[in-house]
Amino acid sequence: MQQIQVTSLSSKGQIVIPNDMRQFLKISIGTKFLIFSDGDNLLLKPIQIPKFEAFKTLIKESKKIAAGKNIKKNDVQKFIKNVRNESRS
């Protein structure tokens, strides 16, 4: 469902997102946004912080993939070191 509302820019460069729009988007005080512009338009995209469970699932799946490919913890550390050395060159 599309929502359209009018707001204005304050002298401090701030805009107010109307309350019903905040409720519709489920955003609250402290929500961080990405802001995009194509030169004519602005797009505010709320940044959703992933749940800790999603991170735990990612780690679990990564360990499964690494085990299936016989990748050891030491291999990962060597790879990280090589990439860091290459980026300094």
C-alpha positions in Angstrom: 0.0 0.0 0.0 1.4 3.4 -1.1 1.4 6.3 1.3 1.8 9.9 0.2 2.2 12.9 2.6 3.7 16.3 2.6 6.4 17.5 5.0 8.9 20.4 5.0 12.6 21.0 5.6 13.5 22.9 8.8 16.2 25.6 9.1 18.5 22.9 10.5 18.0 20.6 7.4 15.7 18.3 9.2 12.5 16.8 7.9 9.6 15.3 9.9 8.3 11.9 9.0 4.6 12.1 10.0 3.5 9.8 12.8 1.1 7.7 10.7 3.9 7.2 8.1 6.3 6.1 11.0 3.7 3.7 12.3 3.1 2.3 8.8 6.8 1.7 8.2 7.3 0.5 11.8 10.2 3.0 12.4 11.0 4.7 15.7 13.4 7.1 17.4 17.0 6.2 16.5 16.2 4.4 13.3 19.1 4.8 10.9 18.5 5.5 7.2 20.4 5.2 3.9 19.7 8.2 1.7 19.8 8.0 -2.1 19.5 10.7 -4.7 19.3 10.6 -8.5 19.7 14.3 -8.7 15.9 15.1 -8.6 14.6 12.6 -6.0 15.5 11.5 -2.5 14.8 8.0 -1.2 15.1 7.2 2.5 15.6 3.5 3.2 15.4 2.4 6.9 18.3 0.2 7.9 17.1 -3.0 9.6 19.6 -4.4 12.0 19.7 -8.2 11.6 18.5 -10.3 14.5 21.3 -12.1 16.4 19.7 -15.5 15.4 20.2 -14.7 11.8 23.9 -14.1 12.5 24.1 -17.4 14.4 22.5 -19.2 11.4 25.0 -17.6 9.0 27.9 -18.8 11.1 26.4 -22.3 11.4 25.9 -22.6 7.6 29.4 -21.2 6.9 30.9 -23.9 9.2 29.0 -26.6 7.3 30.2 -25.3 3.9 33.8 -25.0 5.2 33.7 -28.6 6.6 32.3 -29.9 3.3 35.2 -28.3 1.4 37.8 -29.3 4.0 38.6 -25.7 4.9 40.3 -25.3 8.3 40.3 -22.3 10.6 44.0 -21.8 9.8 43.2 -21.7 6.0 40.8 -18.8 6.6 43.4 -16.9 8.7 46.0 -17.3 5.9 43.5 -16.2 3.3 42.6 -13.1 5.3 46.4 -12.3 5.8 47.0 -12.7 2.0 44.1 -10.4 1.1 45.3 -7.7 3.6 48.8 -7.9 2.2 47.5 -7.5 -1.4 45.4 -4.5 -0.5 48.5 -2.8 1.0 50.4 -3.3 -2.3 
